[in-house]
Every structure is written in C-alpha cells, then in structure tokens.
C-alpha cells in the first residue's frame, strides 16, 4: 500500500522577513523532528481540500491562498473525474519503512498558530535562519528536508 500525502510550504511576510510555518512532530515510537504541516489525503479527497484540512488540524490556521490553485483543471469523463494542478514539488520514498508519495504546495496563511495540534507541538512561524539551524542540527524531518532545501535555494 502506498500512502499519498499533501504538505504545505506555508509562508508569510513579517517585518523581519519571510517565515515558514513549522511544527515539532510528536508521535509515539518515532523520533521528534521539525516538519511542515500536512498529511495523508482521504480516499477521493481533493488534494487541496486535504491540504487545508491537515493544516487546520495541525496548526489551527486557515489557508488563505495556495499558489497554482487558480490554474487547476477539472475534467469529468465516462469513468473518472480528475483534477490537475501544478504543485511546488513532489516526493517519493525510494526506500525506507513506508512507501509514500507526496505533493508540496506553496501556501499563504495569516495569524498565529495554535501551539499544539494533531500529533504536533511547538507550531510556530520560523525565520529562515532558524530553519537552517534546525537543518544543520539534523532536527528537520527527512521527508520534508529536500523540499525545504529547494525552497530556501529558490528564495535566494
């Protein structure tokens, strides 16, 4: 079985520069690490609906905008209804304990997140310096690390 996930690179502009929404994942039996909000989509749930749901469950924030959403195309045929949308990035685990595929979307949200959510704690807006420090200290999720590095590279 393959797990299909949606993940949010949630960004806001503050007086101190751009910030990312991050959280400390706390699940029994797993090492704690910082990550982006997101999770598994439900059967036949639209990706962006799942993304909004996961971000709300984990952070308490309402997504204001998802880049690319306005360009999505939905078709209905004889056998399928399909939605096509441009993500920011995608990932596939090619080895490890869980076979998963995920899609990252660049999002915007305002406000202050709840400090704890669904299996998460220390939910907060982090400046790029803090994010780089967590990466250097190997405290950032292996799943989200490539997308975060890609985003930081694109922002420079």
Secondary structure, 3 states (H helix, E strand, C coil): CCEEEEEEEEEEEECCEEEEEEEEECCCCCCCEEECCEEECCCCCCHHHHHHHHHHHHHCCCEEEECCHHHCEEEECCCCEEEECCCCEEEECCCCCCCEEEEEEEEEECCCCCCCECCEEEEEEEEHHHHHHHHHCCCECHHHHHHHHHHHHHHC
